[in-house]
Amino acid sequence: MSQPCVSSIIGTGSYMPEKVLTNDDLSKIVDTSDEWITTRTGIKERRIAADDQATSDLASEAARRAMANAGVTAEEIDLIVCATVTPDMFFPSTACIVQRKIGAGRAVCFDISAACSGFVYALQVARHFLNAGTRQTALVIGAEKLSSLVNWQDRNTCVLFGDGAGAVVIRATDAADAPGRVLSTVMGSDGNLVDLLKVPGGGSACPVTPQNIDQRLNTVHMEGRETFKHAVTRMSAAAEEALKLAGLTKDDISLVIPHQANARIITAIADRLGLPEEKTFMNLHKYGNTSAATIPVALDEAHHEGRLKPGDVVLLVAFGGGFTWAASVLRW
Ligand SMILES: CC(C)(COP(=O)(O)OP(=O)(O)OC[C@H]1O[C@@H](n2cnc3c(N)ncnc32)[C@H](O)[C@@H]1OP(=O)(O)O)[C@@H](O)C(=O)NCCC(=O)NCCS
């Protein structure tokens, strides 16, 4: 191949841990109720990884399933980009640990930290390698074990999150009309708002000490209402911008796959874009917010449910801590 210029998704996969934690289960741990969680978020249950399952285990299984779906072997993978805010450890990267677990010995591996926007960021980074012709076949993974980062005594946050992983295989091609191709991507960040959604402790600014752990500084802290407003504004704007960049309009959209944080956020975005409910994919009732994993898991489910037809225009749109946001338009 002389001049690769297009990156095409050729396979999807996901893995959700077996253990289900329902809203009723949570109401036995904190002062909450199924009614509150359902009406405020749309979430009914979430998956929780086993004690001996790390993020790399979830990621590796999603990666294996994506490779099987694409019909590629681990030896063909020459790039692994893993988006996560719950890496197995500070270093080495979770992508390197996945490399060992799946046996992708030829791959260059690194992680992306962009919170819930991580998968779309990772897809864009991998796409640059492929479009430049320096890599051929990449695994792009979004994987999280958020149960390890949640304060299980804080009802404001613990009801929202869950564990899981999704992955895609993307390949460089010189076929301008290749199915699964990425047509456009927009990304943005606003570091002035870092304090609205963060894990303040555990890093170099606030290292692990018994006192910091007592204060639960090593867990998720969020200003929910503010985050909600920014999420709606930024995701709607990013979606419109990505469509414009692709030379398309909202009427061309077959399916929106938004970050799965809150059903009310998703409905507000669909309203702003003027899209009917059936064009908006939602699975957060089953999984809650799995951060970087929500979009690749949803993409995989939509794929296997037959909701993606050849030629369909699919819009991915994400928002997360940082704040960060991103949107990508695909032609399936
Ligand atoms: C977190 C979120 C669900 C809260 O919903 P909300 O409608 O904004 O609720 P509020 O923050 O106004 O809280 C309302 C009340 O419910 C209470 N509450 C919070 N969590 C509760 C829970 N799990 N169960 C019962 N009550 C709860 C609050 O204490 C508050 O009580 P008060 O009025 O007596 O102070 C919502 O703000 C949200 O989804 N934000 C965005 C989250 C997000 O997307 N994060 C990730 C971005 S990637």
The ligand as an SDF file (V2000), in Angstrom:
LIG
                    3D

 48 50  0  0  0  0  0  0  0  0999 V2000
  -24.9110   13.5520   39.9320 C   0  0  0  0  0  0  0  0  0  0  0  0
  -26.3100   13.8660   39.4040 C   0  0  0  0  0  0  0  0  0  0  0  0
  -27.0070   12.5860   39.0210 C   0  0  0  0  0  0  0  0  0  0  0  0
  -27.1150   14.5260   40.5130 C   0  0  0  0  0  0  0  0  0  0  0  0
  -28.4010   14.8450   40.0430 O   0  0  0  0  0  0  0  0  0  0  0  0
  -29.0050   16.2810   40.3510 P   0  0  0  0  0  0  0  0  0  0  0  0
  -30.3590   16.2870   39.8200 O   0  0  0  0  0  0  0  0  0  0  0  0
  -28.0360   17.2960   39.7840 O   0  0  0  0  0  0  0  0  0  0  0  0
  -29.0190   16.2550   41.9040 O   0  0  0  0  0  0  0  0  0  0  0  0
  -28.4360   17.3610   42.8990 P   0  0  0  0  0  0  0  0  0  0  0  0
  -26.9640   17.3990   42.8270 O   0  0  0  0  0  0  0  0  0  0  0  0
  -29.1760   18.6070   42.6030 O   0  0  0  0  0  0  0  0  0  0  0  0
  -28.8510   16.7380   44.2880 O   0  0  0  0  0  0  0  0  0  0  0  0
  -30.1880   16.7110   44.6780 C   0  0  0  0  0  0  0  0  0  0  0  0
  -30.3020   16.0870   46.0420 C   0  0  0  0  0  0  0  0  0  0  0  0
  -30.1740   14.6590   45.9330 O   0  0  0  0  0  0  0  0  0  0  0  0
  -29.2430   14.2040   46.8980 C   0  0  0  0  0  0  0  0  0  0  0  0
  -28.5630   13.0250   46.3790 N   0  0  0  0  0  0  0  0  0  0  0  0
  -27.3870   12.9690   45.7230 C   0  0  0  0  0  0  0  0  0  0  0  0
  -27.1140   11.6960   45.4180 N   0  0  0  0  0  0  0  0  0  0  0  0
  -28.1330   10.9550   45.8860 C   0  0  0  0  0  0  0  0  0  0  0  0
  -28.4130    9.5700   45.8680 C   0  0  0  0  0  0  0  0  0  0  0  0
  -27.5790    8.6920   45.2890 N   0  0  0  0  0  0  0  0  0  0  0  0
  -29.5560    9.1640   46.4250 N   0  0  0  0  0  0  0  0  0  0  0  0
  -30.4150   10.0100   47.0160 C   0  0  0  0  0  0  0  0  0  0  0  0
  -30.1920   11.3350   47.0660 N   0  0  0  0  0  0  0  0  0  0  0  0
  -29.0650   11.7880   46.5020 C   0  0  0  0  0  0  0  0  0  0  0  0
  -28.3220   15.3580   47.1560 C   0  0  0  0  0  0  0  0  0  0  0  0
  -27.7280   15.2390   48.4140 O   0  0  0  0  0  0  0  0  0  0  0  0
  -29.2530   16.5390   47.0490 C   0  0  0  0  0  0  0  0  0  0  0  0
  -29.9010   16.6700   48.2750 O   0  0  0  0  0  0  0  0  0  0  0  0
  -30.2010   18.1150   48.8930 P   0  0  0  0  0  0  0  0  0  0  0  0
  -31.0830   18.8020   47.8790 O   0  0  0  0  0  0  0  0  0  0  0  0
  -30.8660   17.7970   50.1820 O   0  0  0  0  0  0  0  0  0  0  0  0
  -28.8570   18.7540   49.0140 O   0  0  0  0  0  0  0  0  0  0  0  0
  -26.2520   14.8160   38.1940 C   0  0  0  0  0  0  0  0  0  0  0  0
  -25.8550   16.1000   38.6260 O   0  0  0  0  0  0  0  0  0  0  0  0
  -25.3040   14.3460   37.1430 C   0  0  0  0  0  0  0  0  0  0  0  0
  -25.5320   13.3440   36.4990 O   0  0  0  0  0  0  0  0  0  0  0  0
  -24.2300   15.1130   36.8870 N   0  0  0  0  0  0  0  0  0  0  0  0
  -23.2960   14.8060   35.8790 C   0  0  0  0  0  0  0  0  0  0  0  0
  -22.5290   13.5880   36.2510 C   0  0  0  0  0  0  0  0  0  0  0  0
  -21.6340   13.1680   35.1630 C   0  0  0  0  0  0  0  0  0  0  0  0
  -22.0300   13.1300   34.0560 O   0  0  0  0  0  0  0  0  0  0  0  0
  -20.4230   12.8470   35.5370 N   0  0  0  0  0  0  0  0  0  0  0  0
  -19.4670   12.3140   34.6780 C   0  0  0  0  0  0  0  0  0  0  0  0
  -19.1850   13.2100   33.5440 C   0  0  0  0  0  0  0  0  0  0  0  0
  -18.1450   12.3610   32.5050 S   0  0  0  0  0  0  0  0  0  0  0  0
  1  2  1  0
  2  3  1  0
  2  4  1  0
  2 36  1  0
  4  5  1  0
  5  6  1  0
  6  7  2  0
  6  8  1  0
  6  9  1  0
  9 10  1  0
 10 11  2  0
 10 12  1  0
 10 13  1  0
 13 14  1  0
 14 15  1  0
 15 16  1  0
 15 30  1  0
 16 17  1  0
 17 18  1  0
 17 28  1  0
 18 19  1  0
 18 27  1  0
 19 20  2  0
 20 21  1  0
 21 22  1  0
 21 27  2  0
 22 23  1  0
 22 24  2  0
 24 25  1  0
 25 26  2  0
 26 27  1  0
 28 29  1  0
 28 30  1  0
 30 31  1  0
 31 32  1  0
 32 33  2  0
 32 34  1  0
 32 35  1  0
 36 37  1  0
 36 38  1  0
 38 39  2  0
 38 40  1  0
 40 41  1  0
 41 42  1  0
 42 43  1  0
 43 44  2  0
 43 45  1  0
 45 46  1  0
 46 47  1  0
 47 48  1  0
M  END
$$$$
